[in-house]
């Protein structure tokens, strides 16, 4: 069996306010605001891995075959 190519995408997560998103480099919700919870399926959007930019650094979030998540720098 030949390996399938892995693709990743950069992601903007929703802020704590409905209808708004927080992209890299933008202001984040104030400390003390309620944390939002997201399903991993919403973050991965059908892909096995996504790239997350945090404080100017790139991280990779990927789902394993056993259903676990791995975050690597």
Biopython code that builds the backbone (N, CA, C, O; Angstrom):
import numpy as np
from Bio.PDB.StructureBuilder import StructureBuilder

atoms = [
    (1, "UNK", "N", (0.839, -1.169, 0.000)),
    (1, "UNK", "CA", (0.000, 0.000, 0.000)),
    (1, "UNK", "C", (0.892, 1.243, 0.000)),
    (1, "UNK", "O", (1.812, 1.329, 0.814)),
    (2, "UNK", "N", (0.649, 2.196, -0.881)),
    (2, "UNK", "CA", (1.469, 3.398, -0.924)),
    (2, "UNK", "C", (0.915, 4.435, 0.051)),
    (2, "UNK", "O", (-0.299, 4.540, 0.223)),
    (3, "UNK", "N", (1.807, 5.204, 0.691)),
    (3, "UNK", "CA", (1.327, 6.207, 1.647)),
    (3, "UNK", "C", (0.588, 7.332, 0.942)),
    (3, "UNK", "O", (0.946, 7.722, -0.169)),
    (4, "UNK", "N", (-0.439, 7.847, 1.590)),
    (4, "UNK", "CA", (-1.185, 8.962, 1.022)),
    (4, "UNK", "C", (-0.519, 10.256, 1.443)),
    (4, "UNK", "O", (-0.042, 10.361, 2.573)),
    (5, "UNK", "N", (-0.474, 11.238, 0.565)),
    (5, "UNK", "CA", (0.177, 12.496, 0.908)),
    (5, "UNK", "C", (-0.569, 13.201, 2.041)),
    (5, "UNK", "O", (-1.799, 13.229, 2.060)),
    (6, "UNK", "N", (0.179, 13.763, 2.973)),
    (6, "UNK", "CA", (-0.394, 14.507, 4.088)),
    (6, "UNK", "C", (-0.475, 15.975, 3.698)),
    (6, "UNK", "O", (0.491, 16.541, 3.186)),
    (7, "UNK", "N", (-1.605, 16.579, 3.936)),
    (7, "UNK", "CA", (-1.741, 18.004, 3.686)),
    (7, "UNK", "C", (-2.089, 18.689, 4.992)),
    (7, "UNK", "O", (-2.683, 18.073, 5.877)),
    (8, "UNK", "N", (-1.732, 19.939, 5.121)),
    (8, "UNK", "CA", (-2.107, 20.701, 6.300)),
    (8, "UNK", "C", (-2.584, 22.081, 5.859)),
    (8, "UNK", "O", (-2.294, 22.533, 4.752)),
    (9, "UNK", "N", (-3.310, 22.727, 6.734)),
    (9, "UNK", "CA", (-3.783, 24.063, 6.435)),
    (9, "UNK", "C", (-3.656, 24.915, 7.683)),
    (9, "UNK", "O", (-3.629, 24.395, 8.798)),
    (10, "UNK", "N", (-3.578, 26.224, 7.497)),
    (10, "UNK", "CA", (-3.547, 27.136, 8.627)),
    (10, "UNK", "C", (-4.978, 27.448, 9.007)),
    (10, "UNK", "O", (-5.856, 27.498, 8.145)),
    (11, "UNK", "N", (-5.218, 27.658, 10.288)),
    (11, "UNK", "CA", (-6.558, 27.708, 10.815)),
    (11, "UNK", "C", (-6.784, 28.958, 11.644)),
    (11, "UNK", "O", (-5.882, 29.391, 12.362)),
    (12, "UNK", "N", (-7.971, 29.548, 11.560)),
    (12, "UNK", "CA", (-8.399, 30.633, 12.439)),
    (12, "UNK", "C", (-9.478, 30.068, 13.349)),
    (12, "UNK", "O", (-10.459, 29.488, 12.883)),
    (13, "UNK", "N", (-9.287, 30.243, 14.643)),
    (13, "UNK", "CA", (-10.249, 29.727, 15.611)),
    (13, "UNK", "C", (-11.248, 30.805, 15.998)),
    (13, "UNK", "O", (-10.926, 31.993, 15.970)),
    (14, "UNK", "N", (-12.475, 30.391, 16.363)),
    (14, "UNK", "CA", (-13.464, 31.378, 16.775)),
    (14, "UNK", "C", (-13.064, 32.031, 18.093)),
    (14, "UNK", "O", (-12.443, 31.398, 18.946)),
    (15, "UNK", "N", (-13.424, 33.298, 18.250)),
    (15, "UNK", "CA", (-13.199, 33.978, 19.520)),
    (15, "UNK", "C", (-14.338, 33.622, 20.456)),
    (15, "UNK", "O", (-15.212, 32.825, 20.115)),
    (16, "UNK", "N", (-14.322, 34.215, 21.627)),
    (16, "UNK", "CA", (-15.395, 33.936, 22.590)),
    (16, "UNK", "C", (-16.688, 34.653, 22.227)),
    (16, "UNK", "O", (-17.725, 34.408, 22.844)),
    (17, "UNK", "N", (-16.638, 35.535, 21.234)),
    (17, "UNK", "CA", (-17.832, 36.249, 20.798)),
    (17, "UNK", "C", (-18.367, 35.639, 19.509)),
    (17, "UNK", "O", (-17.624, 35.523, 18.535)),
    (18, "UNK", "N", (-19.645, 35.246, 19.480)),
    (18, "UNK", "CA", (-20.198, 34.626, 18.273)),
    (18, "UNK", "C", (-20.022, 35.508, 17.045)),
    (18, "UNK", "O", (-20.191, 36.725, 17.115)),
    (19, "UNK", "N", (-19.681, 34.888, 15.920)),
    (19, "UNK", "CA", (-19.559, 35.602, 14.663)),
    (19, "UNK", "C", (-18.185, 36.192, 14.416)),
    (19, "UNK", "O", (-17.930, 36.700, 13.323)),
    (20, "UNK", "N", (-17.286, 36.143, 15.397)),
    (20, "UNK", "CA", (-15.944, 36.673, 15.231)),
    (20, "UNK", "C", (-14.935, 35.536, 15.264)),
    (20, "UNK", "O", (-15.162, 34.520, 15.921)),
    (21, "UNK", "N", (-13.832, 35.700, 14.565)),
    (21, "UNK", "CA", (-12.742, 34.734, 14.633)),
    (21, "UNK", "C", (-11.466, 35.452, 15.017)),
    (21, "UNK", "O", (-11.325, 36.656, 14.802)),
    (22, "UNK", "N", (-10.535, 34.702, 15.589)),
    (22, "UNK", "CA", (-9.249, 35.254, 15.984)),
    (22, "UNK", "C", (-8.194, 34.623, 15.093)),
    (22, "UNK", "O", (-7.985, 33.411, 15.144)),
    (23, "UNK", "N", (-7.527, 35.431, 14.277)),
    (23, "UNK", "CA", (-6.468, 34.937, 13.405)),
    (23, "UNK", "C", (-5.119, 35.291, 14.030)),
    (23, "UNK", "O", (-5.048, 36.111, 14.946)),
    (24, "UNK", "N", (-4.064, 34.676, 13.536)),
    (24, "UNK", "CA", (-2.731, 34.943, 14.048)),
    (24, "UNK", "C", (-2.426, 36.431, 13.944)),
    (24, "UNK", "O", (-2.680, 37.048, 12.909)),
    (25, "UNK", "N", (-1.884, 37.006, 15.006)),
    (25, "UNK", "CA", (-1.508, 38.408, 14.998)),
    (25, "UNK", "C", (-2.616, 39.360, 15.430)),
    (25, "UNK", "O", (-2.363, 40.552, 15.600)),
    (26, "UNK", "N", (-3.838, 38.864, 15.610)),
    (26, "UNK", "CA", (-4.933, 39.720, 16.046)),
    (26, "UNK", "C", (-5.080, 39.644, 17.559)),
    (26, "UNK", "O", (-4.537, 38.746, 18.203)),
    (27, "UNK", "N", (-5.819, 40.592, 18.118)),
    (27, "UNK", "CA", (-6.065, 40.590, 19.559)),
    (27, "UNK", "C", (-6.869, 39.354, 19.953)),
    (27, "UNK", "O", (-7.777, 38.929, 19.237)),
    (28, "UNK", "N", (-6.522, 38.798, 21.083)),
    (28, "UNK", "CA", (-7.218, 37.615, 21.598)),
    (28, "UNK", "C", (-8.233, 38.053, 22.649)),
    (28, "UNK", "O", (-8.144, 39.164, 23.170)),
    (29, "UNK", "N", (-9.199, 37.187, 22.963)),
    (29, "UNK", "CA", (-10.175, 37.534, 23.996)),
    (29, "UNK", "C", (-9.459, 37.889, 25.306)),
    (29, "UNK", "O", (-8.396, 37.346, 25.605)),
    (30, "UNK", "N", (-10.051, 38.806, 26.083)),
    (30, "UNK", "CA", (-9.454, 39.235, 27.335)),
    (30, "UNK", "C", (-9.345, 38.077, 28.312)),
    (30, "UNK", "O", (-10.146, 37.142, 28.292)),
    (31, "UNK", "N", (-8.334, 38.164, 29.166)),
    (31, "UNK", "CA", (-8.183, 37.155, 30.204)),
    (31, "UNK", "C", (-9.402, 37.230, 31.103)),
    (31, "UNK", "O", (-9.861, 38.326, 31.427)),
    (32, "UNK", "N", (-9.930, 36.101, 31.508)),
    (32, "UNK", "CA", (-11.120, 36.068, 32.329)),
    (32, "UNK", "C", (-12.380, 35.806, 31.528)),
    (32, "UNK", "O", (-13.401, 35.429, 32.102)),
    (33, "UNK", "N", (-12.334, 36.001, 30.185)),
    (33, "UNK", "CA", (-13.478, 35.649, 29.352)),
    (33, "UNK", "C", (-13.667, 34.139, 29.416)),
    (33, "UNK", "O", (-12.703, 33.398, 29.607)),
    (34, "UNK", "N", (-14.885, 33.690, 29.261)),
    (34, "UNK", "CA", (-15.158, 32.255, 29.273)),
    (34, "UNK", "C", (-14.421, 31.578, 28.123)),
    (34, "UNK", "O", (-14.437, 32.066, 26.993)),
    (35, "UNK", "N", (-13.782, 30.461, 28.416)),
    (35, "UNK", "CA", (-13.086, 29.693, 27.385)),
    (35, "UNK", "C", (-14.124, 29.010, 26.501)),
    (35, "UNK", "O", (-15.157, 28.549, 26.986)),
    (36, "UNK", "N", (-13.842, 28.948, 25.208)),
    (36, "UNK", "CA", (-14.770, 28.255, 24.323)),
    (36, "UNK", "C", (-14.273, 26.830, 24.115)),
    (36, "UNK", "O", (-13.068, 26.581, 24.129)),
    (37, "UNK", "N", (-15.184, 25.913, 23.927)),
    (37, "UNK", "CA", (-14.844, 24.517, 23.668)),
    (37, "UNK", "C", (-15.191, 24.214, 22.222)),
    (37, "UNK", "O", (-16.225, 24.647, 21.712)),
    (38, "UNK", "N", (-14.317, 23.468, 21.573)),
    (38, "UNK", "CA", (-14.542, 23.085, 20.183)),
    (38, "UNK", "C", (-14.322, 21.589, 20.036)),
    (38, "UNK", "O", (-13.473, 21.011, 20.716)),
    (39, "UNK", "N", (-15.072, 20.972, 19.164)),
    (39, "UNK", "CA", (-14.844, 19.565, 18.824)),
    (39, "UNK", "C", (-13.618, 19.485, 17.925)),
    (39, "UNK", "O", (-13.387, 20.373, 17.105)),
    (40, "UNK", "N", (-12.841, 18.438, 18.074)),
    (40, "UNK", "CA", (-11.649, 18.274, 17.238)),
    (40, "UNK", "C", (-12.021, 18.197, 15.760)),
    (40, "UNK", "O", (-11.230, 18.595, 14.905)),
    (41, "UNK", "N", (-13.205, 17.693, 15.450)),
    (41, "UNK", "CA", (-13.630, 17.614, 14.051)),
    (41, "UNK", "C", (-13.783, 19.002, 13.440)),
    (41, "UNK", "O", (-13.561, 19.181, 12.243)),
    (42, "UNK", "N", (-14.165, 19.992, 14.262)),
    (42, "UNK", "CA", (-14.282, 21.369, 13.768)),
    (42, "UNK", "C", (-12.903, 21.960, 13.506)),
    (42, "UNK", "O", (-12.737, 22.757, 12.583)),
    (43, "UNK", "N", (-11.923, 21.582, 14.301)),
    (43, "UNK", "CA", (-10.568, 22.098, 14.125)),
    (43, "UNK", "C", (-9.886, 21.425, 12.936)),
    (43, "UNK", "O", (-9.269, 22.094, 12.107)),
    (44, "UNK", "N", (-10.000, 20.101, 12.857)),
    (44, "UNK", "CA", (-9.320, 19.348, 11.793)),
    (44, "UNK", "C", (-10.049, 19.439, 10.453)),
    (44, "UNK", "O", (-9.417, 19.281, 9.408)),
    (45, "UNK", "N", (-11.340, 19.685, 10.454)),
    (45, "UNK", "CA", (-12.160, 19.827, 9.239)),
    (45, "UNK", "C", (-11.913, 18.720, 8.220)),
    (45, "UNK", "O", (-11.703, 18.991, 7.037)),
    (46, "UNK", "N", (-11.939, 17.472, 8.685)),
    (46, "UNK", "CA", (-11.813, 16.331, 7.783)),
    (46, "UNK", "C", (-10.390, 15.980, 7.397)),
    (46, "UNK", "O", (-10.176, 15.013, 6.665)),
    (47, "UNK", "N", (-9.418, 16.734, 7.866)),
    (47, "UNK", "CA", (-8.019, 16.442, 7.554)),
    (47, "UNK", "C", (-7.385, 15.691, 8.714)),
    (47, "UNK", "O", (-7.905, 15.708, 9.829)),
    (48, "UNK", "N", (-6.271, 15.038, 8.455)),
    (48, "UNK", "CA", (-5.550, 14.340, 9.519)),
    (48, "UNK", "C", (-4.670, 15.283, 10.321)),
    (48, "UNK", "O", (-4.321, 14.975, 11.461)),
    (49, "UNK", "N", (-4.300, 16.435, 9.746)),
    (49, "UNK", "CA", (-3.413, 17.374, 10.431)),
    (49, "UNK", "C", (-3.698, 18.802, 9.999)),
    (49, "UNK", "O", (-4.107, 19.049, 8.865)),
    (50, "UNK", "N", (-3.475, 19.752, 10.925)),
    (50, "UNK", "CA", (-3.580, 21.175, 10.621)),
    (50, "UNK", "C", (-2.383, 21.895, 11.236)),
    (50, "UNK", "O", (-1.788, 21.420, 12.203)),
    (51, "UNK", "N", (-2.044, 23.036, 10.667)),
    (51, "UNK", "CA", (-0.981, 23.869, 11.204)),
    (51, "UNK", "C", (-1.632, 24.964, 12.040)),
    (51, "UNK", "O", (-2.610, 25.584, 11.621)),
    (52, "UNK", "N", (-1.075, 25.193, 13.234)),
    (52, "UNK", "CA", (-1.569, 26.234, 14.126)),
    (52, "UNK", "C", (-0.421, 27.211, 14.361)),
    (52, "UNK", "O", (0.678, 26.805, 14.739)),
    (53, "UNK", "N", (-0.678, 28.497, 14.138)),
    (53, "UNK", "CA", (0.324, 29.528, 14.397)),
    (53, "UNK", "C", (-0.004, 30.118, 15.762)),
    (53, "UNK", "O", (-1.107, 30.618, 15.981)),
    (54, "UNK", "N", (0.962, 30.056, 16.682)),
    (54, "UNK", "CA", (0.779, 30.582, 18.035)),
    (54, "UNK", "C", (2.007, 31.405, 18.412)),
    (54, "UNK", "O", (3.127, 30.893, 18.414)),
    (55, "UNK", "N", (1.795, 32.675, 18.729)),
    (55, "UNK", "CA", (2.897, 33.584, 19.082)),
    (55, "UNK", "C", (4.004, 33.564, 18.029)),
    (55, "UNK", "O", (5.188, 33.603, 18.362)),
    (56, "UNK", "N", (3.613, 33.503, 16.767)),
    (56, "UNK", "CA", (4.575, 33.546, 15.673)),
    (56, "UNK", "C", (5.273, 32.225, 15.385)),
    (56, "UNK", "O", (6.106, 32.159, 14.481)),
    (57, "UNK", "N", (4.955, 31.176, 16.132)),
    (57, "UNK", "CA", (5.560, 29.863, 15.911)),
    (57, "UNK", "C", (4.536, 28.918, 15.304)),
    (57, "UNK", "O", (3.338, 29.027, 15.569)),
    (58, "UNK", "N", (5.018, 27.994, 14.491)),
    (58, "UNK", "CA", (4.149, 27.039, 13.808)),
    (58, "UNK", "C", (4.112, 25.712, 14.573)),
    (58, "UNK", "O", (5.154, 25.155, 14.918)),
    (59, "UNK", "N", (2.912, 25.220, 14.830)),
    (59, "UNK", "CA", (2.703, 23.933, 15.490)),
    (59, "UNK", "C", (1.852, 23.069, 14.570)),
    (59, "UNK", "O", (1.105, 23.588, 13.741)),
    (60, "UNK", "N", (1.961, 21.774, 14.713)),
    (60, "UNK", "CA", (1.177, 20.830, 13.914)),
    (60, "UNK", "C", (0.310, 19.999, 14.863)),
    (60, "UNK", "O", (0.821, 19.361, 15.783)),
    (61, "UNK", "N", (-0.997, 20.014, 14.632)),
    (61, "UNK", "CA", (-1.934, 19.198, 15.392)),
    (61, "UNK", "C", (-2.392, 18.080, 14.478)),
    (61, "UNK", "O", (-2.941, 18.338, 13.406)),
    (62, "UNK", "N", (-2.172, 16.839, 14.890)),
    (62, "UNK", "CA", (-2.594, 15.728, 14.037)),
    (62, "UNK", "C", (-3.324, 14.671, 14.839)),
    (62, "UNK", "O", (-3.055, 14.470, 16.023)),
    (63, "UNK", "N", (-4.250, 14.000, 14.175)),
    (63, "UNK", "CA", (-5.010, 12.903, 14.759)),
    (63, "UNK", "C", (-4.333, 11.585, 14.388)),
    (63, "UNK", "O", (-3.919, 11.389, 13.245)),
    (64, "UNK", "N", (-4.225, 10.691, 15.359)),
    (64, "UNK", "CA", (-3.627, 9.381, 15.094)),
    (64, "UNK", "C", (-4.704, 8.399, 14.659)),
    (64, "UNK", "O", (-5.898, 8.682, 14.753)),
    (65, "UNK", "N", (-4.261, 7.236, 14.181)),
    (65, "UNK", "CA", (-5.222, 6.184, 13.793)),
    (65, "UNK", "C", (-6.012, 5.685, 14.993)),
    (65, "UNK", "O", (-7.116, 5.164, 14.833)),
    (66, "UNK", "N", (-5.456, 5.839, 16.204)),
    (66, "UNK", "CA", (-6.138, 5.377, 17.415)),
    (66, "UNK", "C", (-7.047, 6.453, 18.020)),
    (66, "UNK", "O", (-7.621, 6.263, 19.092)),
    (67, "UNK", "N", (-7.169, 7.580, 17.320)),
    (67, "UNK", "CA", (-8.081, 8.628, 17.768)),
    (67, "UNK", "C", (-7.495, 9.590, 18.778)),
    (67, "UNK", "O", (-8.243, 10.328, 19.420)),
    (68, "UNK", "N", (-6.197, 9.607, 18.939)),
    (68, "UNK", "CA", (-5.551, 10.532, 19.859)),
    (68, "UNK", "C", (-5.037, 11.739, 19.092)),
    (68, "UNK", "O", (-4.903, 11.689, 17.869)),
    (69, "UNK", "N", (-4.750, 12.824, 19.801)),
    (69, "UNK", "CA", (-4.214, 14.034, 19.173)),
    (69, "UNK", "C", (-2.768, 14.237, 19.590)),
    (69, "UNK", "O", (-2.400, 14.010, 20.743)),
    (70, "UNK", "N", (-1.953, 14.670, 18.632)),
    (70, "UNK", "CA", (-0.552, 14.967, 18.886)),
    (70, "UNK", "C", (-0.302, 16.401, 18.437)),
    (70, "UNK", "O", (-0.637, 16.775, 17.314)),
    (71, "UNK", "N", (0.296, 17.209, 19.332)),
    (71, "UNK", "CA", (0.672, 18.581, 19.005)),
    (71, "UNK", "C", (2.199, 18.644, 19.020)),
    (71, "UNK", "O", (2.826, 18.364, 20.042)),
    (72, "UNK", "N", (2.796, 19.014, 17.879)),
    (72, "UNK", "CA", (4.252, 19.093, 17.782)),
    (72, "UNK", "C", (4.647, 20.470, 17.289)),
    (72, "UNK", "O", (3.903, 21.137, 16.571)),
    (73, "UNK", "N", (5.845, 20.878, 17.696)),
    (73, "UNK", "CA", (6.371, 22.185, 17.310)),
    (73, "UNK", "C", (7.145, 22.047, 16.033)),
    (73, "UNK", "O", (7.678, 23.033, 15.524)),
]
sb = StructureBuilder()
sb.init_structure("model")
sb.init_model(0)
sb.init_chain("A")
sb.init_seg("    ")
for serial, (resi, resn, name, xyz) in enumerate(atoms, 1):
    if name == "N":
        sb.init_residue(resn, " ", resi, " ")
    sb.init_atom(name, np.array(xyz, "f"), 0.0, 1.0, " ", f" {name:<3s}", serial, name[0])
structure = sb.get_structure()
